[in-house]
Amino acid sequence: MLKEFRVRKNIIHYPNLETVLMVEEFIRENSGTYKKKALWEHLPRKMIYQTFCVIIDYLIYSGKIAMDKEEKLAWIYNPALVKKYLARKDLKV
C-alpha cells in the first residue's frame, strides 16, 4: 500500500522536470548506496534540501524508490517486469 503523499506547505522552490530526472537517474545508478542526506550531498548538481525532499517524497509515493531498514534509498521501479506479469493469463490484477 502506498503511503499518503505529504502535501508540504510553504515550499520555497518546486523542482522542475530536469531536476527530478537528474535525481531519478542518480538514484537508479547508486541504488542502495546512500541514505537521504548523503544522497543529497553527492548529487551532480546542488539544490535546496527542501526541493530535494519534495522529489524524494514524490518518488516514494509513486513507487519508484523505497527506503530499506538502514534508511538507504533504492530504485525499485521496473516497468518491464510489470509488463511481463500483466501479460500472464494465470495472474489477475
Number of C-alpha atoms within 10 A of each C-alpha: 5 8 10 9 12 10 10 10 6 6 10 8 12 13 15 10 9 9 17 18 12 14 21 18 13 16 20 17 12 14 16 18 13 18 15 15 12 11 17 18 13 11 13 10 10 11 14 12 12 15 17 22 16 18 20 20 17 17 19 20 17 14 15 18 22 19 15 11 6 9 12 17 23 21 21 14 15 10 10 9 10 10 10 9 14 13 11 9 7 7 8 8 4
